[in-house]
């Protein structure tokens, strides 16, 4: 990879880390990546699928058309300085490493462009700036509106604590709000005149907790109250909950979701209240592609994994102890490239990349941007995403994505096989 690209990639990742923005608010972050790509000769267009912070950067002409899926949104409450102890300010932070994710996709695209120019290879490279992954919205709407329809393949990655091809089935998810409307009254003098929306929400949750015994083993249903305001001496006229319903297959998720709806309706009937059911978003499970997975794994085997300095190993050991992640033994902090699994691996998390995988063949890589055992959405992940440990994983991911995408650009048979499998 050209040195100038490495520098721009690192600077972009640092800038986005230092200016974290929540989903759909990523104005500076998206602009930072777009400027990086424009400086390398990509043409940028904005407003994809009606998102102010979504863009497409394009270079080249003709087929194949390879798209890199970049992300850059941060998480609430995960601000963290790059120190091996918890030290944040309560603001947003990159606890999922999206400052690295988008920057590596831009770097991979630029590196691939360099190679295609040098060798006179025809084809089109695109980088899609995809907002709001953390609230499972961006790529779903973009996919629904046909943004990815003419791609030959989609390529992305995610920061994790290991180096591997992500041959994983990310979960199918249905995310809903349940809003109960009752009738306020004095809770002591005239309770008979009230209809408690809070009672309805609680009864719904009780019903769902009994439902857990009668769903498939991989179904997950979790909730939170999104409205708990008001004094106890007023019968609550309004209450709301947010539910995530997930499994490894959309059909199971959809079935469980319908039954959760019935719990809500039953609770409203029992309490004399009214319920509104609002679907926030939903996505299918990841559709893995063995052809692409094997192709990128072959390239990853050729690329050395990061080597860490003594200072980085000391940082990782200290953060491991302070975050309660393990012993901090240097031998257990980082590993090499993990083998490609024979069968897809079910994951207990979801991503909006999954819907893209049902439209075009899609491959996702993982790179160690944090020491082993570091959970995502955690202050320890944020700390490492902002310093050299995360940046080394980012550079490795960019090089691996560029190498695999080059194979797709130059070996038409691979794309044909990928589409046949899909």
FENURPE-V922325 format. One record per residue. RES is the residue in one small letter. PHI is phi in degrees with one decimal (999 if undefined). OMEGA is omega in radians with two decimals (999 if undefined). D_CENTER is the distance of its C-alpha to the mean C-alpha in Angstrom with 1 decimal. Layout:
[[RES,PHI,OMEGA,D_CENTER] [RES,PHI,OMEGA,D_CENTER]]
This chain:
[[x,999,-3.14,25.9] [x,-61.8,-3.06,28.0] [x,-58.4,-3.14,28.4] [x,-61.4,3.12,27.9] [x,-67.2,3.12,24.4] [x,-58.0,-3.13,23.6] [x,-65.1,-3.13,24.9] [x,-62.5,3.13,23.1] [x,-63.2,3.13,19.8] [x,-63.9,-3.13,20.5] [x,-64.5,3.11,21.9] [x,-63.5,-3.13,19.0] [x,-61.7,3.13,16.6] [x,-67.3,-3.12,19.2] [x,-64.4,3.14,19.8] [x,-66.5,3.10,16.3] [x,-62.1,-3.08,16.2] [x,-77.5,3.12,19.5] [x,-130.3,-3.06,18.7] [x,-67.6,-3.12,15.4] [x,-132.2,-3.12,14.7] [x,-73.5,-3.12,13.0] [x,-53.0,3.14,11.2] [x,71.3,3.09,13.9] [x,-115.5,-2.93,16.0] [x,-83.0,-3.07,14.8] [x,-66.3,-3.13,18.3] [x,-70.8,-3.10,19.1] [x,-65.1,3.14,15.9] [x,-66.3,3.12,15.8] [x,-64.2,-3.13,19.6] [x,-62.5,3.12,19.4] [x,-68.4,3.14,17.5] [x,-62.9,3.12,19.7] [x,-65.5,3.06,22.8] [x,-56.5,-3.09,21.9] [x,-70.7,3.09,21.8] [x,-61.6,-3.14,24.8] [x,-66.9,3.12,26.7] [x,-104.8,3.01,26.2] [x,96.1,3.10,27.6] [x,-86.9,3.05,24.8] [x,-92.8,-3.01,25.5] [x,-113.2,3.01,23.0] [x,-123.4,-3.00,22.9] [x,-118.2,2.99,21.2] [x,79.7,-3.14,20.4] [x,-60.5,3.09,18.6] [x,54.6,3.10,18.5] [x,82.6,3.11,20.0] [x,-88.2,3.12,17.3] [x,-63.9,-3.05,19.1] [x,-103.2,3.07,16.2] [x,-104.6,3.13,15.3] [x,-142.8,2.97,17.4] [x,-128.2,3.05,18.5] [x,-108.6,-3.00,20.3] [x,-131.4,3.03,22.8] [x,-142.8,3.08,25.4] [x,96.9,3.12,28.0] [x,-154.1,3.08,29.5] [x,77.5,-3.10,29.8] [x,-108.3,-0.03,28.0] [x,-72.0,3.12,25.9] [x,-117.4,-3.11,23.0] [x,-106.7,-3.11,19.9] [x,-112.3,3.03,16.7] [x,-98.1,-3.06,14.1] [x,-100.7,-3.08,10.7] [x,-99.0,3.07,10.0] [x,-130.0,-3.09,7.7] [x,-159.0,-3.14,9.6] [x,-85.5,-3.13,9.2] [x,-102.8,-3.11,10.3] [x,-113.8,3.13,10.9] [x,-68.7,3.00,14.4] [x,75.6,-3.05,17.0] [x,-111.4,3.02,15.4] [x,-59.4,-3.08,17.8] [x,-160.8,3.01,19.3] [x,-73.7,-3.11,21.9] [x,-82.0,3.10,21.8] [x,-129.4,-3.04,24.2] [x,-82.4,3.04,24.2] [x,-141.2,-3.08,24.9] [x,-68.4,-3.12,23.2] [x,-154.9,3.14,24.1] [x,-124.5,-3.14,22.1] [x,-121.6,3.13,23.3] [x,84.8,3.13,21.3] [x,-86.5,3.14,19.4] [x,-70.5,3.12,15.7] [x,-157.0,-3.07,14.3] [x,-92.8,3.11,11.6] [x,-77.5,3.05,11.0] [x,-119.0,3.06,7.6] [x,70.4,-3.11,9.5] [x,-71.3,3.00,8.1] [x,-63.3,3.09,11.9] [x,-82.3,-3.04,12.2] [x,-60.2,-3.12,9.5] [x,-65.0,-3.11,11.2] [x,-65.7,3.12,14.6] [x,-66.8,3.10,14.6] [x,-63.1,3.09,13.9] [x,-64.2,3.13,16.8] [x,-63.5,3.12,18.9] [x,-63.2,3.14,18.6] [x,-62.4,-3.14,19.7] [x,-67.2,3.11,22.6] [x,-65.7,3.09,23.7] [x,-63.3,3.10,23.8] [x,-58.6,3.11,25.7] [x,-55.1,-3.08,28.2] [x,-68.4,3.13,28.9] [x,-67.0,3.09,29.4] [x,-64.7,-3.13,31.8] [x,-62.8,-3.04,33.7] [x,-104.1,3.12,34.2] [x,66.0,-3.09,34.6] [x,-89.0,3.10,31.9] [x,-87.7,3.12,31.2] [x,148.5,-3.09,27.8] [x,-122.3,3.05,25.1] [x,-109.2,3.05,22.0] [x,-129.9,2.94,19.3] [x,-117.0,3.10,16.3] [x,-99.0,3.01,14.3] [x,-81.3,-2.98,13.1] [x,-110.4,-3.13,10.3] [x,-80.3,2.83,10.2] [x,57.5,3.04,8.7] [x,-69.9,-3.05,5.1] [x,-65.1,3.06,5.7] [x,-106.7,3.00,8.6] [x,55.5,-3.08,7.6] [x,-128.3,-2.88,10.3] [x,-54.0,-3.05,10.2] [x,-69.9,3.12,10.1] [x,-65.1,3.11,11.9] [x,-67.0,3.11,14.7] [x,-60.0,3.13,14.9] [x,-67.6,3.13,15.3] [x,-60.8,-3.10,17.8] [x,-93.4,2.97,19.8] [x,80.5,-3.09,20.1] [x,-59.6,-3.04,18.3] [x,-100.7,-2.95,17.5] [x,-61.1,-3.06,20.7] [x,-98.2,3.08,22.7] [x,-74.1,2.99,20.4] [x,-84.1,3.08,21.9] [x,-164.1,3.08,18.6] [x,-116.9,-3.08,15.0] [x,-129.3,3.04,13.7] [x,-155.3,3.13,10.5] [x,-155.7,3.02,9.5] [x,-147.3,3.02,7.5] [x,-63.7,3.04,9.7] [x,-142.9,3.11,11.3] [x,-104.9,-3.12,15.0] [x,-144.9,3.08,16.2] [x,-102.7,-3.10,17.0] [x,-170.6,2.86,16.7] [x,-78.8,-3.09,15.8] [x,-81.1,3.14,12.9] [x,-87.1,-2.94,15.3] [x,-119.6,2.99,13.4] [x,-96.9,3.04,13.3] [x,-69.5,-2.93,10.1] [x,-70.6,2.90,11.5] [x,-79.8,-3.01,13.0] [x,-132.4,2.97,12.7] [x,-127.3,-3.05,15.3] [x,-114.3,-3.00,14.9] [x,-136.9,2.95,18.4] [x,-108.3,3.08,20.7] [x,-116.3,-3.06,24.2] [x,-115.6,-3.12,26.8] [x,-104.6,-3.13,30.3] [x,-120.7,3.13,33.4] [x,-120.7,-3.09,36.6] [x,-143.0,-3.13,39.8] [x,-74.8,3.06,40.6] [x,-163.1,3.05,43.9] [x,-68.8,-2.99,45.6] [x,-70.9,3.14,44.2] [x,-107.1,-3.06,47.7] [x,-78.0,-3.09,50.3] [x,-132.9,-3.13,48.9] [x,-63.2,-3.12,46.1] [x,-66.6,3.14,47.4] [x,-86.0,-3.10,46.5] [x,-93.5,3.02,42.8] [x,-132.9,-2.93,40.0] [x,-82.2,3.04,37.1] [x,-67.5,3.11,33.6] [x,-67.3,3.06,32.5] [x,-58.1,-3.13,34.5] [x,-62.2,3.14,32.8] [x,-62.5,-3.14,29.3] [x,-67.5,3.11,30.6] [x,-65.4,3.06,32.3] [x,-59.2,-3.11,29.2] [x,-65.1,3.06,27.3] [x,-62.1,3.12,30.3] [x,-61.2,3.13,30.3] [x,-64.6,3.14,26.7] [x,-65.7,3.01,27.4] [x,-73.9,3.14,30.3] [x,-64.1,-3.07,28.3] [x,-55.5,-3.13,26.1] [x,-69.9,-2.94,29.1] [x,-121.4,3.04,29.3] [x,-125.1,-3.14,25.9] [x,-59.8,-3.04,24.5] [x,-59.6,-3.07,23.6] [x,-90.3,3.14,19.9] [x,-77.0,3.08,19.6] [x,-122.2,3.10,18.0] [x,-132.1,3.12,19.0] [x,-135.7,-2.97,18.3] [x,-144.9,2.98,19.5] [x,-145.9,3.00,20.5] [x,-82.2,3.11,23.3] [x,-105.4,3.07,22.5] [x,-147.7,3.11,26.2] [x,-134.5,-3.09,28.8] [x,-76.4,3.01,31.2] [x,109.6,3.13,35.0] [x,-77.7,-3.08,37.9] [x,-72.0,-3.11,39.0] [x,-87.8,3.01,42.4] [x,-119.5,3.03,40.8] [x,-61.0,-3.03,39.7] [x,-64.9,-3.14,36.0] [x,-85.5,-3.10,35.9] [x,-148.5,3.03,32.1] [x,-151.3,-3.10,29.2] [x,-143.6,3.07,25.5] [x,-130.3,3.04,22.8] [x,-118.7,-3.10,19.1] [x,-120.4,2.88,18.1] [x,-109.0,3.10,15.1] [x,-119.2,-2.97,16.7] [x,-139.0,2.95,15.0] [x,-165.7,-3.14,16.4] [x,-82.3,-3.12,16.1] [x,-146.3,-3.08,17.9] [x,-59.8,-3.11,17.9] [x,-60.3,3.12,21.6] [x,-71.8,3.10,21.5] [x,-62.2,-3.12,18.8] [x,-62.8,3.12,21.0] [x,-63.5,3.12,24.1] [x,-63.0,-3.13,23.0] [x,-63.5,3.10,21.7] [x,-63.1,-3.13,25.2] [x,-73.1,3.02,26.9] [x,-64.4,3.06,25.0] [x,-56.2,-3.14,26.3] [x,-64.9,3.07,29.7] [x,-61.4,3.13,29.5] [x,-65.9,-3.13,28.9] [x,-65.0,3.11,31.8] [x,-63.8,3.13,34.0] [x,-65.6,3.09,33.4] [x,-64.3,3.12,34.3] [x,-63.6,-3.12,37.4] [x,-65.7,-3.02,38.5] [x,-105.7,-3.13,38.3] [x,68.3,3.13,39.6] [x,-111.7,3.13,36.5] [x,-123.3,-3.13,34.3] [x,-120.8,2.97,30.6] [x,-110.8,-3.14,28.2] [x,-109.4,-3.08,25.1] [x,-117.2,3.03,22.3] [x,-79.6,3.11,19.3] [x,-77.9,3.11,16.4] [x,-168.8,3.07,14.1] [x,-154.7,3.06,13.6] [x,-148.3,3.09,12.1] [x,-80.9,3.04,13.7] [x,-75.6,3.11,13.1] [x,-67.6,3.07,12.1] [x,-103.6,-3.06,15.4] [x,-74.2,-3.13,16.1] [x,-130.3,-3.05,18.7] [x,-64.7,-3.12,21.2] [x,-60.4,3.13,22.9] [x,-67.3,-3.13,20.0] [x,-60.1,-3.13,18.9] [x,-67.2,3.13,22.6] [x,-62.5,-3.12,23.0] [x,-71.4,3.10,20.2] [x,-65.1,3.09,21.3] [x,-59.1,3.13,24.8] [x,-74.1,3.13,23.8] [x,-62.7,3.13,21.8] [x,-64.7,-3.11,25.0] [x,-86.4,-3.00,26.9] [x,-106.3,-3.12,24.9] [x,-62.3,3.06,25.7] [x,-74.1,-3.11,23.0] [x,-59.5,3.02,23.2] [x,-112.4,-2.98,26.3] [x,-109.7,3.11,26.2] [x,-77.3,3.09,29.1] [x,-61.7,3.13,31.0] [x,-63.1,3.13,29.6] [x,-66.8,3.11,26.0] [x,-66.0,3.08,27.0] [x,-63.8,3.11,28.8] [x,-60.4,-3.12,25.8] [x,-63.9,3.13,23.7] [x,-64.8,-3.12,26.6] [x,-68.9,-3.13,27.1] [x,-68.0,3.09,23.6] [x,-62.1,3.13,23.5] [x,-69.0,-3.07,26.7] [x,-66.5,-3.14,25.9] [x,-91.8,3.14,22.6] [x,67.4,-3.06,24.4] [x,-93.9,-3.10,22.2] [x,165.5,-3.06,25.2] [x,-83.5,-3.06,28.5] [x,82.6,3.09,27.5] [x,-62.4,-3.11,29.5] [x,-54.6,-3.12,28.9] [x,-70.4,-3.08,29.0] [x,-106.4,-3.01,26.0] [x,-82.6,-3.09,23.7] [x,-140.4,3.12,22.4] [x,-134.4,3.12,23.0] [x,-87.6,3.09,23.4] [x,-76.5,3.12,21.7] [x,-83.5,-3.11,21.2] [x,-65.8,3.06,22.9] [x,-73.6,-3.12,21.3] [x,-67.6,3.10,21.6] [x,-72.8,-3.11,24.1] [x,-126.7,3.10,22.2] [x,-58.0,-3.07,18.5] [x,-107.5,3.09,17.0] [x,-68.5,3.07,15.7] [x,-112.3,3.13,12.7] [x,-97.7,3.09,12.6] [x,-137.3,-3.10,8.9] [x,-130.4,3.11,7.1] [x,-153.7,3.10,4.7] [x,-76.6,3.00,6.7] [x,-61.0,-3.06,7.4] [x,-56.0,-3.13,9.8] [x,-65.1,3.09,12.1] [x,-62.7,-3.10,12.7] [x,-67.3,3.05,13.8] [x,-90.7,3.13,16.5] [x,-104.1,3.12,17.8] [x,-138.3,3.05,18.1] [x,-56.9,-3.01,17.9] [x,-131.8,3.06,14.6] [x,-130.0,3.11,14.0] [x,-127.6,3.06,11.2] [x,-108.3,3.01,12.6] [x,-126.4,3.07,12.0] [x,-134.8,-3.11,14.2] [x,-74.0,3.07,15.7] [x,-110.0,3.13,14.9] [x,-159.1,-3.10,16.2] [x,-72.5,-3.07,19.1] [x,-57.7,3.12,19.1] [x,90.9,-3.14,18.4] [x,-72.0,3.11,16.2] [x,-81.2,2.99,13.6] [x,-69.0,-3.14,10.2] [x,57.9,-3.06,10.6] [x,-141.7,-3.09,14.2] [x,-59.6,-3.13,16.7] [x,-67.2,3.07,17.5] [x,-68.4,3.11,14.0] [x,-60.4,-3.09,14.6] [x,-57.2,-3.08,18.1] [x,-79.4,3.11,17.4] [x,-68.5,-3.09,14.7] [x,-98.0,-3.08,17.6] [x,-129.5,-2.94,20.3] [x,-64.7,3.11,21.6] [x,-61.2,3.11,20.0] [x,-64.7,-3.11,16.5] [x,-67.1,3.08,18.2] [x,-67.0,3.07,19.9] [x,-64.0,3.09,16.8] [x,-60.2,-3.12,15.5] [x,-63.3,3.10,18.9] [x,-63.3,3.14,19.0] [x,-61.8,-3.14,15.8] [x,-61.8,-3.13,17.2] [x,-65.7,3.13,20.5] [x,-66.5,3.12,19.2] [x,-63.5,3.14,17.3] [x,-63.4,-3.13,20.4] [x,-66.6,3.12,22.7] [x,-66.8,3.13,21.1] [x,-65.5,3.07,20.9] [x,-60.1,3.09,24.6] [x,-59.5,-3.13,25.5] [x,-68.2,3.12,24.2] [x,-68.5,-2.98,26.1] [x,-108.9,-3.13,29.3] [x,-126.8,-3.09,29.4] [x,-54.6,-3.11,29.4] [x,-62.7,3.13,30.1] [x,-64.1,3.12,26.7] [x,-66.3,3.09,25.1] [x,-60.0,3.13,27.8] [x,-66.5,3.12,27.2] [x,-62.0,3.11,23.4] [x,-69.4,3.09,24.3] [x,-62.9,3.11,27.0] [x,-63.3,-3.12,24.7] [x,-64.5,999,22.3]]
